[in-house]
Amino acid sequence: MSINIVTLVGRVGGDPDIKYFESGSVKCRLTLAVKRRSRNSDEPDWFTLELWDKTAEVAGNYVRKGSLIGIKGSLKFDTWSDRQTGANRSMPVIRVDQLELLGSKRDGEGGMTDMSSEHF
């Protein structure tokens, strides 16, 4: 048995990057800042998120820089060859299956908005 499940809650680092494909698919990329539970660090951990199709469209319509969201997905690695050096590169990416809209930056840390129950 193998398990690959990632659950995160954090604030979006920038507006969504949406791409539409001729096939009809939609892809969205976001960055997510998540505070680590540690007394010694105020720096967040940053994650790259990849959303597809309906979930990507929802993110494009409702998520903005500073939005508080929750996600559930799986960890994957994007790999490519560096154009200048030819070296193999990889980057961890969270492939999002579920998106929860929890609020926006102006709502403050403790508050949730009416969209807190929205689940895509």
Phi, psi and omega per residue, in radians:
M1 nan 2.456 3.066
S2 -2.328 2.567 -3.113
I3 -2.276 2.302 3.085
N4 -2.398 1.473 -3.129
I5 -2.233 2.276 3.100
V6 -2.147 2.258 3.068
T7 -2.181 2.190 -3.104
L8 -2.398 2.594 2.963
V9 -2.268 2.248 -3.131
G10 -2.977 -2.986 -3.130
R11 -1.869 2.441 -3.106
V12 -1.272 2.350 -3.052
G13 -1.494 -0.251 3.134
G14 -2.915 2.910 3.127
D15 -1.096 2.647 -3.104
P16 -1.054 2.508 3.024
D17 -1.814 1.857 -3.043
I18 -1.827 2.386 3.046
K19 -2.257 2.338 3.088
Y20 -1.885 2.337 -3.103
F21 -1.882 2.680 3.126
E22 -1.009 -0.497 -3.141
S23 -1.201 -0.226 -3.085
G24 1.761 -0.176 3.117
S25 -1.238 2.664 3.085
V26 -2.216 2.358 3.131
K27 -2.182 2.406 3.098
C28 -2.241 2.394 3.037
R29 -2.072 2.409 3.111
L30 -2.412 2.778 2.913
T31 -1.945 2.539 -3.095
L32 -2.252 2.223 3.074
A33 -1.703 2.185 -3.122
V34 -2.176 2.190 3.109
K35 -1.252 2.335 3.079
R36 -1.506 2.434 3.121
R37 -1.368 1.579 -3.119
S38 -2.671 2.482 3.116
R39 -1.310 -0.431 -2.996
N40 -1.596 -0.127 -3.002
S41 -2.331 2.187 3.006
D42 -1.732 -0.103 -3.135
E43 -1.363 2.339 3.123
P44 -1.407 2.824 2.919
D45 -1.568 2.423 -3.118
W46 -1.874 2.370 3.138
F47 -2.210 2.491 3.019
T48 -1.667 2.246 -3.126
L49 -1.935 2.511 3.075
E50 -2.209 2.136 -3.136
L51 -2.113 2.603 -3.091
W52 -2.238 2.636 2.964
D53 0.958 -2.190 -3.027
K54 -1.052 -0.722 3.121
T55 -1.095 -0.668 3.095
A56 -1.142 -0.702 3.124
E57 -1.150 -0.713 3.096
V58 -1.066 -0.805 3.124
A59 -1.057 -0.746 3.134
G60 -1.091 -0.586 -3.103
N61 -1.481 -0.563 -2.956
Y62 -2.092 -0.294 -3.071
V63 -1.734 2.332 3.082
R64 -2.357 2.932 3.081
K65 -0.904 2.257 3.131
G66 1.639 -0.209 3.135
S67 -1.085 2.457 3.043
L68 -1.588 2.106 -3.130
I69 -2.326 2.775 2.978
G70 -2.102 2.481 -3.137
I71 -2.360 2.702 2.984
K72 -2.348 2.337 -3.101
G73 -2.949 -2.695 -3.127
S74 -2.351 2.681 3.141
L75 -1.518 2.329 3.026
K76 -2.408 2.964 3.111
F77 -2.147 2.124 2.988
D78 -1.421 2.317 3.133
T79 -2.160 2.575 3.109
W80 -2.778 2.944 3.096
S81 -1.816 2.218 -3.141
D82 -1.078 2.238 -3.083
R83 -1.144 -0.595 -3.084
Q84 -1.459 -0.754 -3.035
T85 -1.804 -0.321 -3.077
G86 1.378 0.000 -3.126
A87 -1.241 2.540 3.069
N88 -1.318 2.341 -3.138
R89 -2.167 2.741 3.036
S90 -2.596 2.721 -3.137
M91 -2.516 2.288 3.081
P92 -1.252 2.408 3.140
V93 -2.379 2.435 3.052
I94 -1.650 2.054 3.078
R95 -1.507 1.868 -2.995
V96 -1.423 2.248 3.049
D97 -1.781 -0.600 -3.120
Q98 -2.278 2.407 3.136
L99 -2.203 2.256 3.067
E100 -2.012 2.197 3.090
L101 -1.586 1.920 -3.007
L102 -1.764 -0.326 -3.125
G103 2.696 -3.005 3.108
S104 -2.225 2.971 -3.056
K105 -1.008 -0.661 -3.097
R106 -1.216 -0.237 3.122
D107 -1.316 -0.279 -3.122
G108 1.497 2.932 -3.059
E109 -1.142 -0.638 -2.995
G110 -1.598 -0.335 -2.987
G111 -1.594 2.608 3.023
M112 -2.066 2.590 -3.128
T113 -1.661 -3.136 3.092
D114 -1.055 -0.376 -3.097
M115 -1.446 0.060 -3.069
S116 -1.069 -0.396 -3.136
S117 -1.698 -0.007 3.135
E118 -1.233 2.290 -3.074
H119 -2.366 2.165 -3.076
F120 -2.176 nan nan
